[in-house]
Amino acid sequence: MYESAPSSPQVAVLRPRHDVRWRQVRIGRAPVDYAVGGHGRPVLFLHGWGLGPATYRNALRELAHRGMRVYAPAMPGFGGTPELPVGERTIDGYATWVGRFVDAVGIRGPVTVVGHSFGGGVGVRAAHDHPDHVDELVLVNSVGGARWLSDGIDRPIHERPIWDWMLSLPADALGSRSVGQVVGAIAGAALPNVIRDPMAVWRAGHLARTADLRPELEALAGRQLPVTLLWGTDDTVIPEASFASMRAALGDPNVVMVRGKHCWPIGDPARFADTVQRVFTRAGELVSA
């Protein structure tokens, strides 16, 4: 269960084999920091908008502890990874980048993608555009749905005002059960990202809030790619109508519902990892809190 990892020529320490380490790889000329750890099935974790893999540090460790080889890159525009070139700043541009990352780190064979929020939308497009790289999708409170409700009226998601999104984000974090842990983890990544490249964060946010990936989801359903919608039912960032439109596009997906806000994987990493593990073992359609 443990491997010896000398920290210096004189001192040896015991470190869990599921510990997450931080490494760097180059994609083209751009350096990319990523977390990697664990042993078992390869799992590519894609973080949410404005954040980075360090925000999910505890969740990644929990996944690795449960028998997964987890890779979690800082996507372009976040965590010090340079923004995509002009002309590639689209969801499909991010998806192409994901394929290049998988090749760069030497993952053998297709990988299971677990994507949270914006990362889920990128994962959908990556699975659609690069079928040889992705064999399963777990979409955790993901963007990509088409609808939202305003005063009881069903509207297209792109009509949701930016201020409504921006107000929902802090309210969701402050309403989490582990509010200190969630706010601290988010602030620790979001503020440096905004300071480092505010326009990159803004442009990615526009992609996240306007993404309608129903055609891609319908195509994935036609291919019979395993897709699970993992949904925190108290989410105030992604509208329930958006989730429902994704479910309809997939036809009859595996749906797992848990009690939690949009950022529940950050605030409750052990429960998140347990739930993902149950998804992989197909232990049931409904997981109660």
Steps between C-alpha positions, in 0.01 A plus 500: 500500500794732558816567308826637629571850368824655625467873553878543522810277476495460878127472580239257371129550559197286435252655260163351400502360149174688434660834583451766230814654356542811289680481170542703185476410134528708185228518240666668210707769666258557787577357846207327667489413871298194589428275795544124472469218748361159578497168317228336296266614225609830342270789590537849357351765730409836344446789741233766504510855369735741675666224700780246458597150612635627833146605594403132492814373671314302766250358252782383273671326790175327592452380142856369489445323832209311345700330229523756221797647317394864501630770269382859554644775277469875536303579187593793274448837665515356852767394746779659300424314176501753214169578332425328172610686186257738334267298282512199733323659798192283463363189665634289214837677539508391865399147394788482253733618776375218724592247232847651476541482878403132507762429234764717671481318835501160330166360612461165328161436350179695556439677829193562714430872524351644819414866440361750748302801375695655209724194498194285434417700190858464376478127571183466291664663202821299548305174500309611193801620298761248619327164553832313510599696812183466714315183597266637770369832629396608848349850488490664843259796511615567147437784259361409159125510548277731301236643731438710808185627671441872557179593685360162399580553132719246321780687321817411305807479722687771306235751610592461866664831599861497604411672827266212589786254455741717697261538794427129514865398534581659839153422633547134414844486665384680814204265528715187501523287812880532501492870421849579630660217306311584180557876511867459589565250221317708239659829602844340501466422129254756365675814623843408353333404173320833478814693587713299256270527195156652563396493133576129471278433801227721356508332157486151651208614716313608189556156348375333817181701535395475133598140423219296345638150451177313433602397145825355632317318780252354254789378285668339804174327589484368143850357542391343832788664683443456877400841638401570859339823617615552858287777642504696826132579542548830686703659220417867444768559234387251233120523461298185551342560158848483347563165667162374378581596140828308518318198634245520220775527237665183632172309497546254784831579674621377834391774743634530854350762730661619823418778742749778445577839352684564175838469674420189701803303364725765659317517831445126545784323316456161666132481409585614148757224457265241650228604256731486198618157611138385518442635152790293370374186668140571392386454859168676455316779322422714803750583771352663805691751708 
